[in-house]
Amino acid sequence: MVYSYQVVKFQTISFVQGTNWSQSANDKGVLYKSLKDPFSKLIVQSNNGSKKLYRVPRDRTVIVTNDTIHFLGELA
């Protein structure tokens, strides 16, 4: 079962150097998947200027659509 567990409005998105991501596109937007075990990191800067560091567990998918990021994953 796949669900959206975090939705973030953003201005810029940065992948932290040294992390591994795969990228693909579909009708929902651009999909990024963390390949590095156990997680990869991503920095999201919101429209209000705040920056947050997110740890994305391996095999979780991040969908970027317009100015929204959806973090997807399987229910534990």
KASULWO-V565162 format. One record per backbone hydrogen bond with DSSP energy under -1.0 kcal/mol. CO is the residue of the C=O (numbers start at 1). NH is the residue of the N-H. If there is no record, write none. Layout:
BEGIN
{{CO:NH} {CO:NH}}
END
This chain:
BEGIN
{{3:73} {6:71} {8:69} {12:45} {14:43} {16:19} {20:35} {22:33} {24:31} {26:29} {29:26} {30:64} {31:24} {32:62} {33:22} {34:59} {38:58} {40:56} {41:16} {42:54} {43:14} {44:52} {45:11} {45:12} {46:49} {50:46} {52:44} {54:42} {56:40} {57:60} {60:34} {61:72} {62:32} {63:70} {64:30} {65:68} {67:10} {68:65} {69:8} {70:63} {71:5} {72:61} {73:3}}
END
